[in-house]
């Protein structure tokens, strides 16, 4: 069970790292919340996972407090290249890919347990600000 949970969290992080390149983008262009969908293509993990990921100043973090036992670290480069590492308990994994302005995709792998692909879409929710 822990391996499956870790695989899911890792997949979400990896999804952000596998997006396609953005032309003339800056790291700040990716700031906000992204919905990441992971699909397992081989191994013992569940078939699909979904996560909310936050990007601030190029740093990638899980957006949900429900994933408190999971650790994620990674960055989004100015060209949209994403690289992440995720761990939970004894399991760890990595993800890679690229982000564009609104979408992204890539691949993920949790040791020998499972691997797959990910897609990401920027959330369109905006917070109202007082003037």
Buried (B, 14 or more C-beta within 10 A) or exposed (E): EEBBBBBBBBBBBBBBBBBEBBEEBEBEBBBBBBBBBBBBEEBEBEEEBEBBBBBEEBBBBBBBEEBEEBBBEBBBBBBBBBBBBBBBEEBBBBBBBBBBEBBBBBBBBBBEBBBBBBBBBBBEEEEEEEE
